[in-house]
Every structure is written in C-alpha cells, then in structure tokens.
C-alpha cells in the first residue's frame, strides 16, 4: 500500500466519524426515548443469550 493510499483511507475514516458525530449532534436535545431516532442511529445490534 502506498503512502497516498494509506492517507486516503485515514482521511475517509476521519470524514466518516465526523459525519456520524454531526448526525448524532442533532439529537442531543432529546429528553426521552424516541423509537424513530434510535432506529435511525443504530446500524446493527447483536443479541446475546
């Protein structure tokens, strides 16, 4: 992997994290559980017995 490819991967990961944090920020005002909001924020869940 070249240095340019490695930098691109790191940059993409940083941008993804920024987008996720910005998206979550709009829900900080919530004071209670909102099923619609939770469904939009949860990408996947693993249920253990």
C-alpha positions as CSV (number, residue, x, y, z in Angstrom):
1,X,0.0,0.0,0.0
2,X,1.4,3.4,-0.9
3,X,1.6,6.3,1.4
4,X,-1.1,8.1,-0.7
5,X,-3.5,5.1,-0.4
6,X,-2.9,5.0,3.4
7,X,-3.6,8.7,3.7
8,X,-6.7,8.4,1.7
9,X,-8.0,5.6,3.9
10,X,-7.3,7.5,7.1
11,X,-8.9,10.7,5.7
12,X,-12.1,8.7,4.7
13,X,-12.3,7.2,8.2
14,X,-12.0,10.7,9.7
15,X,-14.7,12.1,7.5
16,X,-17.0,9.2,8.3
17,X,-16.5,9.8,12.0
18,X,-17.1,13.5,11.6
19,X,-20.4,12.9,9.7
20,X,-21.6,10.4,12.3
21,X,-20.8,12.8,15.2
22,X,-22.5,15.7,13.3
23,X,-25.6,13.5,12.7
24,X,-25.8,12.5,16.4
25,X,-25.5,16.1,17.5
26,X,-28.9,17.0,16.1
27,X,-30.5,14.6,18.7
28,X,-28.8,15.9,21.8
29,X,-31.9,17.9,22.8
30,X,-34.0,14.8,23.3
31,X,-35.0,14.1,26.9
32,X,-36.6,10.8,26.4
33,X,-36.6,7.7,24.3
34,X,-37.7,8.2,20.7
35,X,-38.0,4.9,18.7
36,X,-37.7,6.6,15.3
37,X,-34.5,8.4,16.3
38,X,-33.0,5.2,17.8
39,X,-33.8,3.2,14.7
40,X,-32.1,5.8,12.5
41,X,-28.9,5.8,14.7
42,X,-28.5,2.1,15.3
43,X,-26.8,0.4,12.4
44,X,-26.8,-3.1,13.8
45,X,-27.3,-5.0,17.1
46,X,-26.1,-8.3,18.3
47,X,-28.4,-10.0,20.8
48,X,-26.7,-12.5,23.2
49,X,-28.5,-15.1,25.2
